[in-house]
Amino acid sequence: MLNLLGTIGANVLGLPGILGVALGMMTRNWMLGMAIGATVGAIETLVFAEFQLAQVNMLELLVSLLVGAAAGVLGSAIRIKGTTV
């Protein structure tokens, strides 16, 4: 359980979370923001696995994709709310 919580926390505070929000804020389309965030999450996992699919942990990949997608949607929501105020 601690491994899962550590993985989620590291992804929220790492590249998928921070860069996902930043790139999600570049668009008002939440689907595009989600796709950009998930792409950042997948690329981050592959970079730390040295682009070898045999070293990719599926739990880390799944968490990274979900956190990146959620961060991208959050960034898009920030952009939408900021433009309507």
C-alpha contacts under 8 A as a table, 3 or more apart, distances in Angstrom:
res1	aa1	res2	aa2	distance
1	M	4	L	5.23
1	M	5	L	6.35
2	L	5	L	5.05
2	L	6	G	5.93
3	N	6	G	5.11
3	N	7	T	6.13
4	L	7	T	5.08
4	L	8	I	6.22
5	L	8	I	5.12
5	L	9	G	6.05
6	G	9	G	5.11
6	G	10	A	5.99
7	T	10	A	5.18
7	T	11	N	6.20
7	T	60	E	6.65
7	T	63	V	7.30
8	I	11	N	5.22
8	I	12	V	6.16
8	I	63	V	6.35
8	I	64	S	7.71
8	I	67	V	7.57
9	G	12	V	5.14
9	G	13	L	6.20
10	A	13	L	5.30
10	A	14	G	5.60
11	N	14	G	4.79
11	N	15	L	6.67
11	N	16	P	5.78
11	N	17	G	5.97
11	N	63	V	7.52
11	N	64	S	6.01
11	N	67	V	6.61
12	V	15	L	7.70
12	V	16	P	6.55
12	V	17	G	4.33
12	V	18	I	7.11
12	V	67	V	6.36
13	L	16	P	7.85
13	L	17	G	5.73
13	L	18	I	6.43
14	G	17	G	5.68
14	G	18	I	6.13
14	G	19	L	7.97
15	L	18	I	5.43
15	L	19	L	5.26
15	L	20	G	7.19
15	L	40	V	7.36
15	L	41	G	7.26
15	L	44	E	6.86
16	P	19	L	5.63
16	P	20	G	5.15
16	P	37	G	6.49
16	P	38	A	7.60
16	P	40	V	5.73
16	P	41	G	4.78
16	P	44	E	7.20
16	P	64	S	6.40
16	P	65	L	7.82
16	P	67	V	6.33
16	P	68	G	4.50
16	P	71	A	7.25
17	G	20	G	5.16
17	G	21	V	6.21
17	G	67	V	6.25
17	G	68	G	5.71
17	G	71	A	5.44
18	I	21	V	5.40
18	I	22	A	6.31
18	I	71	A	7.50
19	L	22	A	4.93
19	L	23	L	5.94
19	L	37	G	7.53
19	L	40	V	7.39
20	G	23	L	5.28
20	G	24	G	5.80
20	G	33	G	7.86
20	G	36	I	7.00
20	G	37	G	4.35
20	G	38	A	7.74
20	G	40	V	6.63
20	G	41	G	7.94
20	G	68	G	5.36
20	G	69	A	7.27
20	G	71	A	4.99
20	G	72	G	4.75
20	G	75	G	7.22
21	V	24	G	4.96
21	V	25	M	6.13
21	V	37	G	7.43
21	V	71	A	4.80
21	V	72	G	5.04
21	V	73	V	7.59
21	V	74	L	6.25
21	V	75	G	4.29
21	V	76	S	7.71
22	A	25	M	5.28
22	A	26	M	7.04
22	A	72	G	7.72
22	A	75	G	6.31
23	L	26	M	5.34
23	L	27	T	7.68
23	L	33	G	7.05
23	L	36	I	6.94
23	L	37	G	7.14
23	L	72	G	6.73
23	L	75	G	7.10
24	G	27	T	5.90
24	G	28	R	7.99
24	G	30	W	7.68
24	G	32	L	7.75
24	G	33	G	4.36
24	G	34	M	7.23
24	G	36	I	6.93
24	G	37	G	6.80
24	G	71	A	7.19
24	G	72	G	4.21
24	G	73	V	6.33
24	G	74	L	7.08
24	G	75	G	4.23
24	G	76	S	4.89
25	M	28	R	7.30
25	M	33	G	7.57
25	M	72	G	7.49
25	M	75	G	4.31
25	M	76	S	4.92
25	M	77	A	7.73
25	M	78	I	6.58
25	M	79	R	5.23
26	M	33	G	7.97
26	M	75	G	7.81
26	M	76	S	7.28
26	M	79	R	7.42
27	T	30	W	7.43
27	T	32	L	7.25
27	T	33	G	6.46
27	T	76	S	5.94
27	T	79	R	7.10
28	R	33	G	7.74
28	R	76	S	5.28
28	R	77	A	7.44
28	R	79	R	6.11
28	R	80	I	5.74
29	N	32	L	5.42
29	N	33	G	6.31
29	N	76	S	6.57
30	W	33	G	4.84
30	W	34	M	6.04
30	W	72	G	7.39
30	W	73	V	5.26
30	W	76	S	5.35
30	W	77	A	7.17
31	M	34	M	5.06
31	M	35	A	6.22
31	M	73	V	7.33
32	L	35	A	5.03
32	L	36	I	6.09
33	G	36	I	5.15
33	G	37	G	6.10
33	G	69	A	7.35
33	G	72	G	4.44
33	G	73	V	5.39
33	G	75	G	7.14
33	G	76	S	5.91
34	M	37	G	5.16
34	M	38	A	6.10
34	M	68	G	7.28
34	M	69	A	4.29
34	M	70	A	6.57
34	M	71	A	7.44
34	M	72	G	4.64
34	M	73	V	5.16
35	A	38	A	5.17
35	A	39	T	6.09
35	A	69	A	6.41
35	A	72	G	7.44
36	I	39	T	5.08
36	I	40	V	6.28
36	I	68	G	7.89
36	I	69	A	7.36
36	I	72	G	6.55
37	G	40	V	5.11
37	G	41	G	6.30
37	G	65	L	7.55
37	G	67	V	7.87
37	G	68	G	4.17
37	G	69	A	4.62
37	G	70	A	7.36
37	G	71	A	6.30
37	G	72	G	4.58
37	G	73	V	7.87
38	A	41	G	4.96
38	A	42	A	6.21
38	A	64	S	7.44
38	A	65	L	4.66
38	A	66	L	6.77
38	A	67	V	7.56
38	A	68	G	4.60
38	A	69	A	4.55
38	A	72	G	7.62
39	T	42	A	5.12
39	T	43	I	6.09
39	T	65	L	7.35
39	T	68	G	7.47
40	V	43	I	5.18
40	V	44	E	6.01
40	V	65	L	7.96
40	V	68	G	6.49
41	G	44	E	5.17
41	G	45	T	6.32
41	G	61	L	7.49
41	G	64	S	4.77
41	G	65	L	4.93
41	G	66	L	7.96
41	G	67	V	7.38
41	G	68	G	5.12
41	G	69	A	7.90
42	A	45	T	5.25
42	A	46	L	6.28
42	A	61	L	6.48
42	A	64	S	6.64
42	A	65	L	5.99
43	I	46	L	5.08
43	I	47	V	6.03
44	E	47	V	5.13
44	E	48	F	6.35
44	E	64	S	7.98
45	T	48	F	5.39
45	T	49	A	6.23
45	T	56	V	7.13
45	T	60	E	7.27
45	T	61	L	6.07
45	T	64	S	7.11
46	L	49	A	4.97
46	L	50	E	6.13
46	L	51	F	4.89
46	L	52	Q	7.14
46	L	53	L	7.45
46	L	56	V	6.92
47	V	50	E	5.02
47	V	51	F	5.68
48	F	51	F	7.52
49	A	52	Q	5.88
49	A	53	L	7.37
49	A	55	Q	5.59
49	A	56	V	5.73
52	Q	55	Q	5.67
52	Q	56	V	6.99
53	L	56	V	5.22
56	V	60	E	7.65
56	V	61	L	7.11
57	N	60	E	5.39
57	N	61	L	6.28
58	M	61	L	4.95
58	M	62	L	6.02
59	L	62	L	5.18
59	L	63	V	6.13
60	E	63	V	5.21
60	E	64	S	5.91
61	L	64	S	5.06
61	L	65	L	6.08
62	L	65	L	5.17
62	L	66	L	6.19
63	V	66	L	5.15
63	V	67	V	5.98
64	S	67	V	5.22
64	S	68	G	5.91
65	L	68	G	5.15
65	L	69	A	6.02
66	L	69	A	5.14
66	L	70	A	6.09
67	V	70	A	5.12
67	V	71	A	5.99
68	G	71	A	5.06
68	G	72	G	6.09
69	A	72	G	5.10
69	A	73	V	6.31
70	A	73	V	5.17
70	A	74	L	6.13
71	A	74	L	4.94
71	A	75	G	6.11
72	G	75	G	5.06
72	G	76	S	6.26
73	V	76	S	5.04
73	V	77	A	6.11
74	L	77	A	4.99
74	L	78	I	6.18
75	G	78	I	5.07
75	G	79	R	6.29
76	S	79	R	5.00
76	S	80	I	6.15
77	A	80	I	5.04
77	A	81	K	5.99
78	I	81	K	5.22
78	I	82	G	5.91
79	R	82	G	5.13
79	R	83	T	6.27
80	I	83	T	5.36
80	I	84	T	6.43
81	K	84	T	5.32
81	K	85	V	6.41
82	G	85	V	5.67
